[in-house]
Amino acid sequence: MSRSPKRFHFTTPHYEFELCVTEQKFGMHTFHFITGNEKQPCLDGIVTLENLTGNERYNSKQYTAKLMQIEALQECSLRDINDEYMQRYSFGKEMLESILFFIHSQFEMISSITLNDTSYIPCIRNTTLSNTLDLLTYSIALYGKTWYEDKLNAYLSPKNKHERYRSQVAIYVSPDTKNKYTWTEFNILMMHGNIYTRQIVEEHQSQFETLFMESKTLPEFFIKISRVVPRDSKCRFFKDWLEDFIKQYITIEREWTIDLYPRIEVISSGGNSLIKNKRRKTQKRKNTSCF
């Protein structure tokens, strides 16, 4: 059994967007939520409640939440915004925090949500996936943690997998790892990138060498050169060599877990409650068709 979708209107400090939620009771009792259109959603996820199949094999899927996709696109904002505005205020962060708040308030039996981190930085807007920079490895390279770790305390499951990952990061960020390389070796490594990378390295050869010699760790060096490279050039500069370099030291995992609890204080969510006995009251709004 599938019910008509419900629409919820969200207002965050800098954005407005709508979330469409469809409840189904077929095999499993689920709530599928989506922001944007079905072909290219900004956000796509599912909350699974009771196992209605009668098959105990599926009991492990009960009371779980999974986010399949999150992508901050201008088209999903109800306000008229531009690239400059989105660079100042993170639409992805505000949208994600809103959804975590929403799930926590509507489904008190759900304690965490898993997500597949395929986030990327486009080199050119509306580009193909081959012309992007993997944000997960870029964040680890510069900051020793992923964006979701830094902003939302995400972690890998089970615990031993997360501990193994963090031990690999600790080795990568250590001064000993940086000291294994001479400037000549690292210069050659970067030169193996694309033509655009080589042009920037050649243009800033002396400055990059100085920054390399002054840096105690590789993340420190990457942060310094990223400040030299213009914002609109970062993607093309890093994309063809940085990810492969990081994978030499760290096993990249894409599925992360985020614990749910109230993360933001100011948010307006218009719409009816999805289930009874919810913790928080939401502002009621007439439901309309989502698609």
N, C-alpha and C positions, 0 to 999 in steps of 0.2 A: 504494500500500500504506500502510495506517495501522495503527500499533501502539496497544495499550491505553495510556491515559494513566498517567503516573507521578506520584506525589505526593511533594513535598518539604516538610519542616517547617522553618521558619525561626524562630530566636530572636534578636532584636536586644536592645539594652540595655533597651528599655521595652515591646516588643511581641512577640507571636507570631502567625504567620500561615502559611498553607499555599499552595504553588504547585503547580498541575497542569500538566504538560508532555506534549504529544502530538506524537509524531514521525510524519511522513508522507513518503513517497517517491512522489510523483505529479506529474510535470512537474519540480518542484523538490524538493530534499531540505530539508525544513523542520522546525522545532521551534516549535510554538505553545504559549505559556505564558499562564496566566490565574490570577488570584487573585480569589476570590469566585465568584458564580454567573455563568453565561453571559449572562443578560439584563441584569444590572447589575454588571459586574466592577469591582473596585477597580484591577486592573491587567490589561492585555491587550497582548500583544506577540508578535513572531515573529522567529526567527533563520532565515535562509536560507543553506544551504550550497551543494552542487553543483547545477549546471544539468543536469538529466537529460533535457531535452527534445530535445537534439540541435540546437536552434536557437540560433545564436550571438547572436541579438537579445537573449536573456535573460541573457547572460553578466554584464552590469553588475549584476544582482541577486544574484550569487553572493557568499557570505561577507559578508552584511550583516545588521544587526539593526535592528528598528523597534519603537518603543513607541507603540501607537495610543491608549492611554488609561491614565491613572493618577489615581485619586481615593481619597483617604483616608476610608473609611467605617468607622464603628464595627463594622458587621456583618462586616467582614473580619478583625477581630482575634479571636484565639482566647481572649484574656483578657477579663474583664468590665471594660469601661472606660466613662467618661462624657465629656461635652464638656469639663469642667474639666481632666481628665487629658490630653486631646488638645491643649488649649491650652498645656499645660506642655511636652509632648513631641510633636514633629512625627512623626506616623505616616507621612505621605507621604514625608518625607525618609529615615526609617529603612528604609521599604519599598523606595524607589527605590535607595538605596545598596546594599541587600541584593541586588537584582536585577542591578545593574551588577557587583557582586562575583561573583555566580553566573555570569553570562554570561562574564565575563573568565576565571574558573577552569575553566569547562566547554568553552569554544570559543576556544582560543588563537589561532585564525586570524581572529577578529573583533576589530578594533581600535577601533571606534566604534559608537555607536548613535544613531539619529535618533528624535526624538519630536515630536509635534504638541502644542504648548502651548495647551490650551484650559482651563487651570486657572481656577478662579473661587472667590469667597467667597460662600456662600449667605447671603442676608439673613435667612432663616428656615430652619431645618433641614427637610429633605424638601420643599424648595420647587421651583418650576419654574425653568427657565433664564432666564426673563424677570425673575425676582426675585433676580438675582445681580449681583455686582461682578466684572468681568474682572480677574483677578489679575495678568496680564501687564502691562497698561497701568497699573494701580495701582502696581506695583513700580517701573516706569520713572518714573512721576510723582514718587514720593517718594524713590527711591534712585538713579535714573539707570541702572538695569539690571534685567533680569528676575530672578525667583527662581532660575531655572536657571543664569543667568550667575553670580549671586552664590554659589550653593552648590556648583555642579558645573562651573564654567568652560565653560558651553555657548557655542556660537558658531554663526553662520549660514554656510552654504556657498552659492556659492563665496566666496573671501576678499574679493573686491571688494564683494559684497553686505553682508558684515559691516562692512567699512570704511565704506561709505556709511551704514549704520545708526548706527554709532558717531559719525560726524561729525554726523548729525542730532541725536543725544542731546547731543553737546557744545554745540550751539547752544541747545538747549532749557534745559540746566542753567546756562547762562552768565548773569552779572548783567545783561548787555545785554538779554536777552529779558525778564527780570523788569521792568527799567526802562521797557519799552515801555508798561506798564500803570499806570494810576492806581488807587487803591483803589476809587474809584467805578465804574470800568470792571469791575474784578474782582468787586466786590460784585454788580453786575448780572449778570455771567456766572454766578455761583453761584446767584443767585436764579432763574435760568431752569431750575434743577433741579426736583425734585418738591416737593410741599407739605412733606414732612418736612425736606428740605434748607432750605427757606425759614424754617421754624420755628426751626431750630437757628441759622441765620445771624442772624435777628432777635434771638434770645435772647442771642447772643454778639457782637453787632454791634461794640461798642466794643473788646472784646478782640481780635477778628479784625482790625480795622483797625490796632490797635497792632502785632500780630504781623506783618501785611503790611508795615508801614512799617519794622519792625526787620529783616526778612529781606532778605538780599542776593540770593537766588535763589528761583525758584519751588519747587524741591524742599524748600528750607529752610522755606518758608511752609507747604507741604502737610504736612510732618512736624509742625510746631508745632500746626496746627489739628487734626491727627489725634490729638494727645495731649489735646486739649480735648474732642473728641467721645467719648462713652462707647464702649467696645469693641462692645457689642451694637447700636450705632447707626451705626457706620462704613459698613457696606455701604449702607444706605439713604441716608446722607448723600452719598456720593460717586457712586453708581451711575448717575445720570441726567445727569451733565454732565462728569465727569472724563475718561472715555474719549474722547469727541468732542473735548475740548480737546487732549489729547495727540496725537491723530491729525492735528491741524493742523500739527504739527512733525515727527512721526515716522511713517514708513511701517511699519506693524505687520506683522511676519512671524511665522508660527506654527511653522514647521518648524525645529528646532534640532538641532545635533549635539553629542554628548558623547563625548569620548575615554575609552576603557576602560583602567583600571589599578587596582590594589588601593587602595581608598579607606577601608576600615575594618579594624580589627585584630581586633575581637571579634565573631564571628558564628558561629552554629551552623546548619548546613544538613543536615538528615537526609534521606537518600535515596541511591539508586544513581547511579553516574556515567551521564551521557547518551551520551558518546562516549569512546573509548579514548584513552589517553595524555594525560589531563587533568593540569594542573599541580598542583592541590591535591587532597588527600584529603578526602572528606566522610564523615560518620558514616553508616554503612549503616543502613537502615531498611526494613522490609518494605513493598513497594509495595501500595497498595490503589486501588480505582477512585475516580476523582475526581468523576464526575458520576452 
